[in-house]
Amino acid sequence: MIMKLIRKIIPPDKWKFPVVVVLGIFAGLSLYIFKISNASSYLSDAPRTCINCHVMDTQYATWFHSSHRESANCNDCHVPHNNALSKYVFKAKDGMRHATVFTLRNEPQVIRIKHEGLNVVQENCKRCHSFVNENITTLNVTGDNYSHGEGKLCWECHREIPHGTVRSLSSTPNALIPELNEAVPGWLKKLMSK
């Protein structure tokens, strides 16, 4: 049965070379896109990953100068932590939305959190600070019941934590941002300059 399946997949002799060439080109382009997009960094929790697309520079800079830098990275706040599956599904879904927005050059001047992200951040605030706010009513507030006018979200009172006053791309004009590595390999750069 497996042999029949393999025979169906293998192209006829006259098509083997073109199929190998097309598969090679596809594999090469896929690896190049993987490299140029720094895709492997998205599997980590490194905060520098969030500035791969340059749009998050002010968010990175304001987090870097906040008290949260010592104890929390971007994913600690912006990704669910109830289990590994939901964490990576959320990262993949959010990443695809970000990639689409940036590829289409459709990024907003002011970045606002989406409803699903609002739920995640609120739950993570409560998870990390539960020892501080055991008797505070924000423990019962979720993004969903907040949307129906019930209660306040943590950052309504703690507005400038951890991103300061990020209102637009020009709100932190002198922010020091780590320099990104060159995505185009040197050999290709030389080839293109000829």
C-alpha positions as CSV (number, residue, x, y, z in Angstrom):
1,M,0.0,0.0,0.0
2,I,2.8,2.4,0.9
3,M,4.7,1.5,-2.3
4,K,1.6,2.3,-4.4
5,L,1.4,5.7,-2.8
6,I,5.1,6.3,-3.4
7,R,4.7,5.3,-7.1
8,K,1.9,7.8,-7.5
9,I,3.9,10.6,-6.0
10,I,7.1,10.0,-8.2
11,P,6.7,11.8,-11.5
12,P,7.3,10.1,-14.8
13,D,11.0,10.0,-16.1
14,K,10.6,13.0,-18.4
15,W,9.3,15.1,-15.5
16,K,11.8,14.1,-12.8
17,F,14.4,16.8,-13.7
18,P,12.0,19.7,-14.0
19,V,10.3,18.6,-10.7
20,V,13.6,18.4,-8.9
21,V,14.6,21.9,-10.2
22,V,11.3,23.4,-9.2
23,L,11.4,21.8,-5.7
24,G,15.0,23.0,-5.4
25,I,14.0,26.6,-6.2
26,F,11.1,26.4,-3.9
27,A,13.3,25.0,-1.0
28,G,15.9,27.6,-1.7
29,L,13.4,30.5,-1.7
30,S,11.8,29.1,1.5
31,L,15.1,29.0,3.3
32,Y,16.0,32.5,2.1
33,I,12.7,33.9,3.3
34,F,13.1,32.0,6.6
35,K,16.5,33.6,7.0
36,I,15.6,37.1,5.8
37,S,12.5,37.3,8.1
38,N,14.5,36.0,11.1
39,A,11.7,33.5,11.5
40,S,13.6,31.3,14.1
41,S,13.6,34.3,16.5
42,Y,9.8,34.1,16.8
43,L,10.1,30.7,18.6
44,S,12.0,32.4,21.4
45,D,11.0,34.8,24.1
46,A,13.7,37.3,23.3
47,P,12.4,40.9,23.5
48,R,14.6,41.9,20.5
49,T,12.3,39.8,18.3
50,C,9.5,42.3,18.7
51,I,11.6,44.9,16.8
52,N,12.3,42.7,13.8
53,C,9.7,44.7,11.9
54,H,10.8,48.1,13.2
55,V,7.3,49.2,14.1
56,M,7.6,48.2,17.7
57,D,10.7,50.3,18.4
58,T,9.0,52.7,20.8
59,Q,7.4,49.8,22.7
60,Y,10.7,48.1,23.0
61,A,12.5,51.3,24.1
62,T,9.9,52.2,26.7
63,W,9.8,48.5,28.1
64,F,13.6,48.5,28.1
65,H,13.7,51.5,30.5
66,S,10.9,50.2,32.7
67,S,10.9,48.2,35.9
68,H,9.4,45.2,34.0
69,R,12.6,44.7,32.0
70,E,14.2,43.0,35.0
71,S,11.4,40.4,35.5
72,A,9.2,40.2,32.3
73,N,9.8,40.0,28.6
74,C,7.2,40.8,25.9
75,N,5.8,37.2,25.9
76,D,5.3,37.2,29.7
77,C,2.6,39.9,29.2
78,H,1.3,39.5,25.6
79,V,1.0,35.7,25.2
80,P,-1.2,33.2,27.2
81,H,0.5,31.0,29.7
82,N,-2.3,28.5,30.6
83,N,-0.5,25.8,28.4
84,A,2.2,25.5,25.7
85,L,-0.3,24.7,22.9
86,S,-2.4,27.9,23.5
87,K,0.9,29.9,23.8
88,Y,2.2,28.8,20.4
89,V,-1.2,28.9,18.7
90,F,-1.7,32.5,19.9
91,K,1.9,33.5,18.8
92,A,1.3,31.9,15.3
93,K,-2.1,33.6,14.8
94,D,-0.9,37.0,16.1
95,G,2.3,36.6,14.1
96,M,0.5,35.9,10.8
97,R,-1.7,39.0,11.4
98,H,1.4,41.1,12.1
99,A,3.2,39.7,9.0
100,T,0.1,40.4,6.8
101,V,-0.2,44.0,8.2
102,F,3.5,44.8,7.7
103,T,3.7,43.1,4.3
104,L,0.8,45.1,3.0
105,R,2.3,48.3,4.6
106,N,-0.9,48.7,6.5
107,E,0.5,49.3,10.0
108,P,-1.3,52.0,12.0
109,Q,0.4,55.1,13.3
110,V,-0.7,54.3,16.8
111,I,-0.6,50.6,17.8
112,R,-3.6,49.6,19.8
113,I,-4.1,46.2,21.5
114,K,-6.8,44.0,20.0
115,H,-9.6,42.4,22.1
116,E,-8.0,39.0,22.3
117,G,-4.7,40.6,23.3
118,L,-6.5,42.7,25.9
119,N,-7.8,39.4,27.5
120,V,-4.3,37.9,27.6
121,V,-2.6,41.0,29.1
122,Q,-5.2,41.3,31.8
123,E,-4.9,37.7,32.8
124,N,-1.1,37.9,32.8
125,C,-1.2,41.0,35.0
126,K,-3.4,39.1,37.5
127,R,-1.2,36.0,37.2
128,C,2.1,37.8,38.0
129,H,0.7,40.2,40.6
130,S,-1.8,38.0,42.4
131,F,0.2,38.2,45.6
132,V,-0.2,42.0,45.6
133,N,-3.9,42.3,44.6
134,E,-5.7,39.4,46.4
135,N,-8.4,41.7,47.7
136,I,-8.6,44.1,44.7
137,T,-11.6,43.9,42.4
138,T,-9.4,43.8,39.2
139,L,-9.0,40.0,39.9
140,N,-12.5,39.5,38.7
141,V,-12.2,41.7,35.6
142,T,-11.6,40.0,32.3
143,G,-11.4,41.6,28.8
144,D,-14.8,40.2,28.1
145,N,-16.7,41.6,31.1
146,Y,-14.7,44.9,30.7
147,S,-16.1,45.2,27.2
148,H,-19.6,45.1,28.8
149,G,-18.7,48.0,31.1
150,E,-17.9,45.9,34.2
151,G,-14.8,46.9,36.2
152,K,-11.4,48.4,35.2
153,L,-8.4,46.8,33.6
154,C,-5.1,46.9,35.5
155,W,-3.5,49.4,33.1
156,E,-6.3,51.9,33.5
157,C,-4.8,52.9,36.8
158,H,-1.2,51.8,36.0
159,R,-1.3,53.5,32.6
160,E,2.3,54.1,32.0
161,I,3.5,50.6,33.0
162,P,5.6,49.2,31.3
163,H,5.5,51.3,28.1
164,G,5.4,54.8,29.4
165,T,3.5,57.3,27.3
166,V,3.6,55.7,23.9
167,R,1.1,57.6,21.8
168,S,2.7,57.7,18.4
169,L,5.9,56.8,16.5
170,S,7.3,60.2,17.4
171,S,6.7,60.0,21.2
172,T,10.2,58.7,21.8
173,P,12.3,60.3,19.1
174,N,15.6,59.7,20.8
175,A,15.0,56.2,22.0
176,L,18.0,53.9,21.8
177,I,17.1,50.8,19.8
178,P,19.4,47.9,19.3
179,E,20.7,47.7,15.7
180,L,19.3,44.8,13.7
181,N,21.6,42.4,11.9
182,E,21.9,42.6,8.2
183,A,19.4,40.3,6.6
184,V,21.0,40.1,3.1
185,P,24.1,37.9,3.0
186,G,27.3,39.5,2.0
187,W,27.8,37.3,-1.1
188,L,24.3,38.4,-2.4
189,K,25.0,42.0,-1.7
190,K,28.2,41.9,-3.7
191,L,26.4,40.1,-6.6
192,M,23.6,42.8,-6.6
193,S,26.1,45.7,-6.6
194,K,27.8,44.5,-9.8
